[in-house]
Amino acid sequence: MSSIAGSAKILKNVVLGRNVTVEDFVIIGAPPLGKKEGELKTVIGDDAVIRSHTVIYAGNVIGPGFQTGNHASIREENHIGKNVSVGTKSVVEFKTVIGDHVRIHSQVFIPEYCELQESCWIGPNVVLTNAPYPKSVRAKEFLNGVVVERDAKIGANSTILPGVRIGRDALVGAGSVVTHDVPARSVVAGNPAKVLTNVSTLKHPTGEDAYPEVKEQ
């Protein structure tokens, strides 16, 4: 049975799955500029938890098990898979594709036209970008989103430049500025980020492999 707070606003043409929790002051189905309320259908799957003050715009299709922190902003026309988490005060702009089991931590910025593939992990305060020349003539015609491949991990406070592709299982160290594509299973860090090693070499203080599943590939 779903639980919808009395102060929440569920606008026209919103379809909520079963057992959805919507906390206080949430808005779901907000029409984007140029659209009327209800013009775009919004779908949120079963077992979602939408925490207080989150705004989800119209036209999103979101799978089951979705969660937000407080004050998250999900703009229009995104496709979001199952068991995705978007942290407190994070922003996902429009027309982005997010795969299953993606974790987006607090205060992350995901701009338009990005692709976050299955089980990737985005640390707190990460910024992805998509405008090679912001506010330039025809800037919006040449937006180029970031692609984060399956199981890649981006450390806290990193910035990823437009069009960069983070390869599968790669690890971006905290505070990095990534200006070029990152090869699969690479560890990169710095400003600009450079390849340091392969994730298969990383070990815990106990000597255990940090990512044993990568060695098995």
N, C-alpha and C positions, 0 to 999 in steps of 0.2 A: 504494500500500500504506500502511495506517495505521500510526502509531507511538504506542503507548500506554505511558507510563512505568509501571514496576512498582509505584510507590507511589500511582498514581492509582486512584480507586474509580469504576467504572462500575456503577451500580446497576440494578435490574430495570427492564425495559420502556423501555430507552434504545436508540434506533436511531441509529447513527453512519453517515454517508456514507463515500464513498471518500476515501482520502488525507487522513485526519484526524490531526492531531498533538495529543496530550494529554500535557502535561508533568507533572512530579512534584507530588504532593499535591493534584491536582485531584479534585473530587467532581462527578459528573454524575448527575442523577436524584434528588437529595435530596428526600425527601417533605416537603411543608409541613405545618404543624400541622393535625391532624385527618385526614390522609391516610396510608395505609399505603404502604410501599415497593412500587413497581410499579403502584399504582392509577392514576396519571396517566402517559400515554405522553409521552416526550421525544424529539424529533427534531432532529438537528443535521446540516446538509447537508455536501456534499463540500468538501474542501480547507479545513476549519476548522483554526485554530490556537488551542488553549486553553492559555494559559500558566500557570505554576506557581501553586498555591494558589487558583485560581479555583474558585468554587462555583456550579454551575448547578442550580437546583431543578427538580423534576419539572413536566411539563406545558408546557414551552416548545416552540415550533415555530420553528426557526431555519434560515434559508436557507443556501446555499453561500457559501463565502468569508468566513465569520465569524471574527473574531479578538478575543481579549481580551489585555489586559496582565496583569501579575501581581496576584493578590489581588482580582480583580474579583468582584462578587456579582450574579448574575442570578436574581431571585426567580421564583416560579412563574407559569405560564400567560400568558406573553408571546408575541406574534407578532412575529418579527423577520425582516426581508427578507434579501436577498443582499448580500454585500460590506459588512457592517456591522462597525464596529470599536468596541470598548468598552475604554477605557484603564485603566491601572493604578489600583487602589483605587476605581474607580467602582462605583456601586450603581444597578441598575435594579430597582425594585420590581415587584410583580405586576400583571398585566392591563394592560400597556402595549403599544402598537402602534408598531413602529419600521419605517419603510420602507427601501427599497433604498438602498445607498451612504451611509448615515448615519455620520458620524464623531463619536464621543463621546470627548473627551479625558480626561485623568487626574483622579481625585478629583471626579467629577461625581456629583450626586444627582438621579435621575429617580424621582419617586414614582408611586404607583398612578394608573391611568387617564389617563396622558399619551399624546399622539400626536406622534411625530416623523416628519414626512413626508420623502419621498425627497430625498436629497442635502443635507439640512440639516447644520449644523456646530455642535457644542457645545464651547466652549472649556474649558480646565482650571478646576476649582474652581467651575463654574457650579452653582447650586442652583435647581431647579424646585420649586414647592410646590403643594399641593392642598387644604390645610385652611384655610378662611377663619377659623375660630375653634378653634385646636388645643385638644384636651382638653375642649371644651365638651360640654354635654349633646347627644347624638345627632350628635357631630362626624363620625363615620364615615358617617353617612347623607347628608352633604352635601359629600363630597369632590368637587373639581372640578379635573381635571387641566389642565395647560398643553398647548396645541397650537402646535407649531412647523411652519410650512408649508414647502413645498418650497424648497430652496436658501437658506433663511434662515440667518443666522450670529449666534451669541451669543458675545460676547467674554468673556475670562477674568474670574472672580470676580463675575459678574453674578448677581442673584437675580430670578426671575420669579414673581410672585404667582399665587395660584390662579385658574384659569379664563381667564388671559390668552392671547390668540392673537397669535402673532408672524407677520406676513404674509409672503407669498412674496418672496424675495430681500431681505428686510429685513436690516439690520445693527444689532445692539445693541452699543454701545461697552463696553469693559472696565469693570468695577466698577459697572455700572448697577443700579438697582432699578426694575424695570418693573412698574407698578401698573395699567396700562390696555393695551388692544389696540394693537398696532403696525401701521400701514398697510403694505401691500405696498410694497416698494422704498424704504422710509424708513430713514434713519439716526437712531437715538435714542441718547441718553446722559444720564447724571446720576442724581440721587436726589431726587425721582422723575424717571424718564427722560422727556425731552421730544424732540420731533421737531426735528432740526437741519437736515437737507437730504434730498436724494434720492440713492440710491447711484449713479445715473448721473452725478452731478457729481464723484465722487471720482476723483482722479488720483494716479499715482505721481510721484515727484520728476522723472522724465523727461518728464512731461507726458502720458504714455499713460493712457488710461482704465483704472481699476482693475477695472471690471466691464463690459467692452465688450458682453458678451452681453445685459446688461440693456437697453442702449440699443437693441438690435435688436428688442426685444419690442414 
